Amino acid sequence: MSLKHIFSPLQLRHKILKNRIVFGAHTTNMAQDGLPGDQHLGYYVERAKGGAAMIVVEPMPVHAAAVLTRGNFRHSSDDVIAPFRRITEACQAEGAVMIQQLYHVGAHGDWDNSWHANWSPSGGPSYHDNDGSHEMTVAEIEETIEGFVQSAIRCQKAGFDGVEVWAAYHCLLDQFWTPFSNQRSDDWGGSLENRTRFSREVMRRIRAVCGEDFIIGLAINDAAEVEVCLSRDEMVEIVALHDAEGLMDYVTVGSGSYFEHQKILPTFQYPENLGADLAERLKQAGLSARVTAESNIRTPENANTLLGAGRSDLVSIVRGQIADPHLVNKTREGRTDDIRGCLCCNQQCWGRRGRDYYISCLINPSVGHEYLWGGDRFTPADNPKSVLVVGGGPAGLEAARVAAERGHRVILAEASAELGGQFRLAGLQPRRAQITDLIDWYGRQLAQLGVEVRYNTYLDADEIAAISADEVVLATGSLPEGTGFQKALPHIATLPGVGRGNVSSTEDVMGRAARLGHRVIVLDEGGHWRGIGTAWHLAEAGHAVTIVTPDAMIARELGRSAADLPARQTLAGLGARFVTEAAIAEWTDAGARCVSLLTGEAFEIAADTLVLATGNRADTALYHDLLALGITPHLIGDASAPRLAAAAIREGRLTGLAL
Ligand SMILES: Cc1cc2nc3c(=O)[nH]c(=O)nc-3n(C[C@H](O)[C@H](O)[C@H](O)COP(=O)(O)O)c2cc1C
């Protein structure tokens, strides 16, 4: 397929973008003491080297009330200028146009991070937490506008080519635009002209002080399904008003809002190309500003299709370029098959940002560590060795790939007929085929790198010793306990009745090795995809599913990746029953005898089959056999300690780098 639309250059004010792919704004939360440092430099330079035409660096809070995360940059301080200049110069040297987002979240702040009351047009509630906000006086409005202007001046001094004024997701500017949150009766509320006065003043004054050779962008969102948010017609009218005054050079359109946060970073549960519909409406309005579509566009193929159809002038791919910083160059070189495709899982990007850690990536552990690991690239090993990797799950695949990239001679032995281990089973859950795509990507990479993959090869310690590899990597994974042990009932080592039959693990279910009755209980201790995705698979297949969890809510751990609410909505829609704060005391012929963790009361759930999404145990037998033979293998992934796939891939990468 020709992806030529991506590579047609575009004039943006005084700059020519070399292609149409933007690396849009996102909080990486990497600042140290409020300043950008080596971690930022490594992160952004890697994406500039990878071919992104324009990078929108993570937001600068424009005022004390705008601070949202621990890792935000110092607001209102010239201290940021010199460290940012290092980043802009290094990225511009790679051909990227550099923009910084300026933000103020208004009512939805975090007062005990900012140590400042949240400010908003009319003192509305925060949708970030349970706080209320302070209704801004006219003097405070002026002070905040000045904060935007001073921030833009600092950006210019730091070498940025422009700024992106944030009016998306019902942030402060959008709060002024939206009648729900702007009930003012002065010059800043009421008519459309008054409600847009704040944003227009911000942009007008930035242009006045920063001059003509400075890009000004506007970030907006599409949340038309939320009753109190602006409709698409209203949004087009507002953007057109700004455009008619020549206030911005581009407008970028994301999805979701503070009212439905999960749609700001839509996981694989949502359709692709979410910002494209409103972007198309803006294109049809005939703006002079360029229009960028963003949100779940994910692949170069999607980007090319949107651009080719004229639905946008530019496309922002954020998580796709977190996952593969070289996405653009690989596309240009006709190597789209080599792109490591984002899973839209949010587990290590939003999942870490939401906990106020710096971001990383489940499938690309170099994120946030570029400055330590030489980017997402590899240097040849000084001393190429023979390497035997035992186990073709995510840890073993990454170790084998990286070792081979560095010039080692690698054999990968996999006990089954397929690569991927338990991660492949996750990929068989509904809508999660991006995981099987990733495993196919590993297969292609290993083939290109000349890794010898031995399928159906279960090796014991003597056989491993006989191969005489210089290095042995043990990535044999973990196994379900099978005892029905529950952390909520630690005094019961083995669930009474677990040997009665009709009890399976999630792995058995997804591997189609389980005989299932109609009424299924999924006992989910983890609140993660292992149990939730299996329950979804079963409910979709027509089983009557009851999820029993010790947690106060179903899918608790998916809250980190903004995937819990849509998961619960889907399960509820499929008729699944949720039993929370409960454990199973006995599995009987009739079903499960449960116990409430709140009252201790016993109750029954009639069922034919029990599926255990309880803990796994590392498979270490081979490890100890090898130690006894005097071989010390690199023990990685679940074989070291059962965890999520992110840990396995990270340890695979580190092992491959260290050999
Ligand atoms: C970790 C993370 C942090 C984000 N922070 C911001 C932000 O500070 N400002 C913003 O406008 N968008 C932010 N976003 C939203 C992205 O700009 C983008 O709209 C979203 O990720 C969907 O696009 P994608 O599918 O290409 O990733 C963030 C996204 C992620 C993954």
The ligand as an SDF file (V2000), in Angstrom:
LIG
                    3D

 31 33  0  0  0  0  0  0  0  0999 V2000
    0.2130    9.2780   29.3580 C   0  0  0  0  0  0  0  0  0  0  0  0
   -0.6080   10.2560   28.5980 C   0  0  0  0  0  0  0  0  0  0  0  0
   -0.7020   11.5740   29.0340 C   0  0  0  0  0  0  0  0  0  0  0  0
   -1.4590   12.5090   28.3280 C   0  0  0  0  0  0  0  0  0  0  0  0
   -1.4380   13.8150   28.7230 N   0  0  0  0  0  0  0  0  0  0  0  0
   -2.0150   14.7590   27.9240 C   0  0  0  0  0  0  0  0  0  0  0  0
   -1.8410   16.1410   28.1960 C   0  0  0  0  0  0  0  0  0  0  0  0
   -1.1720   16.5240   29.1470 O   0  0  0  0  0  0  0  0  0  0  0  0
   -2.4410   17.0280   27.3690 N   0  0  0  0  0  0  0  0  0  0  0  0
   -3.1990   16.6200   26.2960 C   0  0  0  0  0  0  0  0  0  0  0  0
   -3.7180   17.4580   25.5640 O   0  0  0  0  0  0  0  0  0  0  0  0
   -3.3600   15.3280   26.0150 N   0  0  0  0  0  0  0  0  0  0  0  0
   -2.7780   14.3880   26.7840 C   0  0  0  0  0  0  0  0  0  0  0  0
   -2.9040   13.0650   26.4630 N   0  0  0  0  0  0  0  0  0  0  0  0
   -3.7960   12.6790   25.3620 C   0  0  0  0  0  0  0  0  0  0  0  0
   -3.0380   12.5470   24.0470 C   0  0  0  0  0  0  0  0  0  0  0  0
   -2.6350   13.7870   23.5510 O   0  0  0  0  0  0  0  0  0  0  0  0
   -3.9110   11.8580   22.9970 C   0  0  0  0  0  0  0  0  0  0  0  0
   -5.0090   12.6680   22.7120 O   0  0  0  0  0  0  0  0  0  0  0  0
   -4.3940   10.4850   23.4150 C   0  0  0  0  0  0  0  0  0  0  0  0
   -3.3100    9.7070   23.8780 O   0  0  0  0  0  0  0  0  0  0  0  0
   -5.0650    9.7510   22.2680 C   0  0  0  0  0  0  0  0  0  0  0  0
   -4.2040    9.7040   21.1500 O   0  0  0  0  0  0  0  0  0  0  0  0
   -3.3800    8.3740   20.7510 P   0  0  0  0  0  0  0  0  0  0  0  0
   -4.3990    7.3060   20.5060 O   0  0  0  0  0  0  0  0  0  0  0  0
   -2.6240    8.7470   19.5140 O   0  0  0  0  0  0  0  0  0  0  0  0
   -2.5160    8.0200   21.8920 O   0  0  0  0  0  0  0  0  0  0  0  0
   -2.1650   12.1100   27.1610 C   0  0  0  0  0  0  0  0  0  0  0  0
   -2.0640   10.8020   26.7270 C   0  0  0  0  0  0  0  0  0  0  0  0
   -1.2980    9.8730   27.4120 C   0  0  0  0  0  0  0  0  0  0  0  0
   -1.1980    8.4540   26.8900 C   0  0  0  0  0  0  0  0  0  0  0  0
  1  2  1  0
  2  3  1  0
  2 30  2  0
  3  4  2  0
  4  5  1  0
  4 28  1  0
  5  6  2  0
  6  7  1  0
  6 13  1  0
  7  8  2  0
  7  9  1  0
  9 10  1  0
 10 11  2  0
 10 12  1  0
 12 13  2  0
 13 14  1  0
 14 15  1  0
 14 28  1  0
 15 16  1  0
 16 17  1  0
 16 18  1  0
 18 19  1  0
 18 20  1  0
 20 21  1  0
 20 22  1  0
 22 23  1  0
 23 24  1  0
 24 25  2  0
 24 26  1  0
 24 27  1  0
 28 29  2  0
 29 30  1  0
 30 31  1  0
M  END
$$$$
